[in-house]
Amino acid sequence: MYAVADEHLETPTAPQGSAVRITAAGPALWRVVDASGRVIGHLQALVEGGTVRYRARRFHPASRAFRDLGEFWSTADAIDCLRFAR
């Protein structure tokens, strides 16, 4: 079972050539914003036994809740999930 990271982690970087930027949203949580300024989702850092995974999350307006899209070993994969799952 993973736990949400409670330590300060560096802000992830967007993959080279992607038109997104990453902004802090809270401890171990970042917004992924597209070129038009629209938030396309969030990255959440999860820690287990010293390893970090990144959960891709997207807000679902109809249910007024976040939905988890997947967990990834790299921020690039999590960001790509948010970019391509629109």
Summary of the structure (lengths in Angstrom):
residues: 86
radius of gyration: 12.3
end to end distance: 27.9
largest distance: 37.8
contacts: 230
relative contact order: 0.23
helix: 12%
strand: 50%
